[in-house]
Amino acid sequence: MHMHMHMRWFDSPVTSLEELSKEHPMNLALWVAQGILAFVFIAAGGMKLLAYQKYRAMLEKTGPTTLTRGTITLIGIVELAGAGGVVLPVAANIAPWLSVWAASGLAVIMLSATVFHVRRREPPIMTIVLFLLAIFVVYGRAGHGA
């Protein structure tokens, strides 16, 4: 008995960026967005966990903060989990819908961070950009059956 397996574009292993961009510019754009999110949140989460004092000093340059060490640690853990979750499931093609949920979680965190920065009269441009990137990944990956 011969089984014919039909592979969709998002199931196939990545061969080259050139081939990827020619065939599926949306897929390439999503990978770029996912890469940026992973990089930024590994850095941000890592700093909160591994360089807490430095992070706190940076945060308090613009005024005192009500965030406790426990809250900052929790945010750091969630950011690191989101960084892995936004890339690994799609890359490994194992439960790729987890990447959609990870991107959703990062979007919620960035919405909260935007409110936090606006209340402190700090420019929220970075958190807004990251929010939009995360929403793009949610929309793109969920919309393409991933």
C-alpha positions as CSV (number, residue, x, y, z in Angstrom):
1,M,0.0,0.0,0.0
2,H,1.5,3.3,-1.1
3,M,0.8,6.3,1.0
4,H,1.1,9.7,-0.6
5,M,2.1,12.3,1.9
6,H,1.1,15.9,1.0
7,M,3.5,18.4,2.5
8,R,2.3,22.0,2.9
9,W,4.8,24.9,2.6
10,F,5.1,25.4,6.3
11,D,5.9,21.7,6.9
12,S,8.9,21.6,4.7
13,P,12.4,22.1,6.1
14,V,14.0,25.4,5.3
15,T,16.6,25.0,2.5
16,S,17.8,28.5,1.8
17,L,16.8,32.0,2.7
18,E,16.8,32.9,-1.0
19,E,14.5,30.0,-1.9
20,L,12.3,30.9,1.1
21,S,12.0,34.5,0.1
22,K,11.2,33.8,-3.5
23,E,8.5,31.2,-2.7
24,H,7.0,32.5,0.5
25,P,7.8,36.1,1.4
26,M,5.2,36.0,4.2
27,N,7.0,33.0,5.7
28,L,10.3,34.8,5.6
29,A,8.8,37.9,7.1
30,L,7.3,35.8,10.0
31,W,10.7,34.1,10.6
32,V,12.4,37.5,10.7
33,A,9.8,38.8,13.2
34,Q,10.1,35.6,15.3
35,G,13.9,35.9,15.3
36,I,13.7,39.5,16.4
37,L,11.2,38.7,19.2
38,A,13.4,35.7,20.4
39,F,16.6,37.8,20.4
40,V,15.0,40.8,22.3
41,F,13.3,38.6,24.9
42,I,16.3,36.5,25.5
43,A,18.2,39.7,26.2
44,A,15.4,41.3,28.2
45,G,14.5,38.2,30.2
46,G,18.1,37.3,30.8
47,M,18.9,40.7,32.1
48,K,16.0,40.6,34.5
49,L,17.2,37.2,35.9
50,L,21.0,37.5,35.6
51,A,21.7,41.2,36.1
52,Y,18.8,42.2,38.4
53,Q,20.7,45.0,40.2
54,K,21.8,46.6,36.9
55,Y,18.2,46.2,35.5
56,R,16.8,47.8,38.7
57,A,19.3,50.7,38.5
58,M,18.4,51.3,34.9
59,L,14.6,51.2,35.7
60,E,15.0,53.7,38.6
61,K,16.9,56.3,36.5
62,T,13.5,57.7,35.6
63,G,12.0,57.4,39.0
64,P,11.2,54.8,41.7
65,T,9.4,51.6,40.7
66,T,6.8,49.6,42.5
67,L,8.0,46.4,40.8
68,T,9.3,43.9,43.4
69,R,12.3,41.6,42.7
70,G,9.8,38.7,42.6
71,T,7.7,40.4,39.9
72,I,10.8,41.3,37.8
73,T,12.0,37.7,38.1
74,L,8.6,36.4,37.0
75,I,8.6,38.7,34.0
76,G,12.1,37.6,33.1
77,I,11.1,33.9,33.2
78,V,8.0,34.6,31.1
79,E,10.0,36.6,28.6
80,L,12.6,33.8,28.3
81,A,9.8,31.2,27.9
82,G,8.2,33.4,25.3
83,A,11.5,33.8,23.4
84,G,11.9,30.0,23.1
85,G,8.2,29.4,22.5
86,V,8.0,31.9,19.7
87,V,10.6,30.0,17.6
88,L,11.2,26.4,18.7
89,P,7.8,24.8,18.1
90,V,7.6,26.2,14.5
91,A,11.3,25.4,13.8
92,A,11.0,21.8,15.0
93,N,7.5,21.5,13.6
94,I,6.3,20.0,16.9
95,A,3.0,21.6,18.0
96,P,3.7,24.8,16.0
97,W,0.5,26.3,17.5
98,L,2.5,26.8,20.7
99,S,4.4,29.5,18.9
100,V,1.1,31.3,18.3
101,W,0.3,31.1,22.0
102,A,3.9,32.3,22.9
103,A,3.5,35.3,20.6
104,S,0.1,36.0,22.1
105,G,1.7,36.0,25.6
106,L,4.5,38.3,24.5
107,A,1.9,40.7,23.0
108,V,0.0,40.8,26.4
109,I,3.3,41.4,28.2
110,M,4.2,44.3,25.8
111,L,0.7,45.8,26.2
112,S,1.2,45.8,30.0
113,A,4.8,47.2,29.5
114,T,3.4,50.0,27.3
115,V,0.9,51.0,30.0
116,F,3.7,50.8,32.6
117,H,6.0,53.1,30.6
118,V,3.3,55.6,29.7
119,R,2.3,55.9,33.4
120,R,6.0,56.6,34.1
121,R,6.1,59.2,31.3
122,E,8.6,57.2,29.4
123,P,8.4,56.7,25.6
124,P,6.7,53.4,24.9
125,I,7.9,53.1,21.3
126,M,10.0,49.9,21.8
127,T,7.2,48.1,23.6
128,I,4.7,49.2,20.9
129,V,7.0,47.9,18.1
130,L,7.4,44.6,19.9
131,F,3.7,44.3,20.5
132,L,3.0,44.8,16.8
133,L,5.7,42.3,15.9
134,A,4.1,39.7,18.2
135,I,0.6,40.4,16.8
136,F,2.0,40.0,13.3
137,V,3.4,36.5,14.3
138,V,0.1,35.6,15.9
139,Y,-1.9,36.6,12.8
140,G,0.6,35.2,10.3
141,R,1.2,31.8,12.0
142,A,-2.4,31.3,13.1
143,G,-3.7,32.4,9.7
144,H,-1.4,29.9,7.8
145,G,-2.5,26.8,9.7
146,A,0.7,26.7,11.8
